[in-house]
């Protein structure tokens, strides 16, 4: 079962910020400078947390993970000013 997550981060050093950004691009959709929305099952979430934990400095950086709930049943009520907000949609991925 997949959940919808909103993940934001505050990384104090540019090199680590770029590393975290690259990690996040592999797991979700970029919304704003340091904000992503991700649709992940439990295993993928654990993999993401481990990757982020390795990339960040735990004394200087901060990652915030909001679990919005089961992705199938969630219809985020988001108000957006400016650019339109589009929630992540389930899609088949061909590898």
One Martini backbone bead per residue (centre of mass of N, CA, C, O) as a GRO file, in nm:
protein
   95
    1UNK     BB    1   0.095   0.038   0.024
    2UNK     BB    2   0.049   0.364  -0.052
    3UNK     BB    3   0.183   0.682   0.024
    4UNK     BB    4   0.154   1.023   0.089
    5UNK     BB    5   0.422   1.262   0.063
    6UNK     BB    6   0.576   1.539   0.234
    7UNK     BB    7   0.901   1.681   0.158
    8UNK     BB    8   1.133   1.862   0.356
    9UNK     BB    9   1.436   2.076   0.344
   10UNK     BB   10   1.734   2.179   0.550
   11UNK     BB   11   2.037   2.255   0.399
   12UNK     BB   12   2.347   2.414   0.480
   13UNK     BB   13   2.503   2.269   0.239
   14UNK     BB   14   2.533   2.265  -0.100
   15UNK     BB   15   2.640   1.976  -0.149
   16UNK     BB   16   2.421   1.833   0.022
   17UNK     BB   17   2.176   1.951  -0.120
   18UNK     BB   18   2.231   1.817  -0.397
   19UNK     BB   19   2.222   1.528  -0.293
   20UNK     BB   20   1.932   1.536  -0.185
   21UNK     BB   21   1.797   1.619  -0.448
   22UNK     BB   22   1.878   1.365  -0.611
   23UNK     BB   23   1.736   1.166  -0.432
   24UNK     BB   24   1.446   1.284  -0.452
   25UNK     BB   25   1.412   1.251  -0.767
   26UNK     BB   26   1.393   0.924  -0.725
   27UNK     BB   27   1.098   0.951  -0.541
   28UNK     BB   28   0.980   1.229  -0.670
   29UNK     BB   29   0.815   1.542  -0.684
   30UNK     BB   30   0.888   1.858  -0.766
   31UNK     BB   31   0.770   2.168  -0.626
   32UNK     BB   32   1.011   2.302  -0.469
   33UNK     BB   33   1.312   2.372  -0.376
   34UNK     BB   34   1.251   2.181  -0.077
   35UNK     BB   35   0.997   2.018  -0.223
   36UNK     BB   36   0.819   1.705  -0.203
   37UNK     BB   37   0.632   1.451  -0.367
   38UNK     BB   38   0.533   1.118  -0.252
   39UNK     BB   39   0.480   0.776  -0.374
   40UNK     BB   40   0.497   0.521  -0.120
   41UNK     BB   41   0.611   0.252   0.010
   42UNK     BB   42   0.758   0.123   0.280
   43UNK     BB   43   1.026   0.040   0.149
   44UNK     BB   44   1.087   0.309   0.000
   45UNK     BB   45   1.086   0.482   0.257
   46UNK     BB   46   1.325   0.341   0.395
   47UNK     BB   47   1.528   0.400   0.169
   48UNK     BB   48   1.506   0.706   0.182
   49UNK     BB   49   1.586   0.747   0.478
   50UNK     BB   50   1.867   0.621   0.449
   51UNK     BB   51   1.977   0.812   0.230
   52UNK     BB   52   1.935   1.075   0.389
   53UNK     BB   53   2.099   0.998   0.642
   54UNK     BB   54   2.373   0.976   0.479
   55UNK     BB   55   2.366   1.283   0.346
   56UNK     BB   56   2.339   1.410   0.620
   57UNK     BB   57   2.363   1.643   0.887
   58UNK     BB   58   2.236   1.596   1.209
   59UNK     BB   59   2.330   1.890   1.329
   60UNK     BB   60   2.245   2.090   1.060
   61UNK     BB   61   2.002   1.931   0.949
   62UNK     BB   62   1.660   1.908   0.788
   63UNK     BB   63   1.387   1.669   0.783
   64UNK     BB   64   1.048   1.664   0.656
   65UNK     BB   65   0.779   1.420   0.715
   66UNK     BB   66   0.461   1.388   0.552
   67UNK     BB   67   0.184   1.187   0.622
   68UNK     BB   68  -0.118   1.183   0.443
   69UNK     BB   69  -0.167   0.886   0.333
   70UNK     BB   70  -0.338   0.691   0.151
   71UNK     BB   71  -0.324   0.729  -0.188
   72UNK     BB   72  -0.610   0.618  -0.276
   73UNK     BB   73  -0.772   0.817  -0.042
   74UNK     BB   74  -0.630   1.079  -0.136
   75UNK     BB   75  -0.733   1.435  -0.141
   76UNK     BB   76  -0.575   1.702  -0.166
   77UNK     BB   77  -0.608   2.016   0.006
   78UNK     BB   78  -0.490   2.263  -0.210
   79UNK     BB   79  -0.348   2.582  -0.201
   80UNK     BB   80  -0.251   2.784  -0.484
   81UNK     BB   81  -0.013   3.022  -0.569
   82UNK     BB   82   0.014   3.037  -0.892
   83UNK     BB   83   0.130   2.768  -0.958
   84UNK     BB   84   0.017   2.469  -1.028
   85UNK     BB   85  -0.114   2.196  -0.850
   86UNK     BB   86  -0.003   1.843  -0.869
   87UNK     BB   87  -0.066   1.543  -0.793
   88UNK     BB   88   0.032   1.236  -0.758
   89UNK     BB   89   0.024   0.974  -0.994
   90UNK     BB   90  -0.046   0.669  -1.086
   91UNK     BB   91   0.214   0.477  -1.253
   92UNK     BB   92   0.369   0.313  -1.486
   93UNK     BB   93   0.692   0.145  -1.482
   94UNK     BB   94   0.947   0.113  -1.720
   95UNK     BB   95   1.265  -0.085  -1.717
   0.00000   0.00000   0.00000
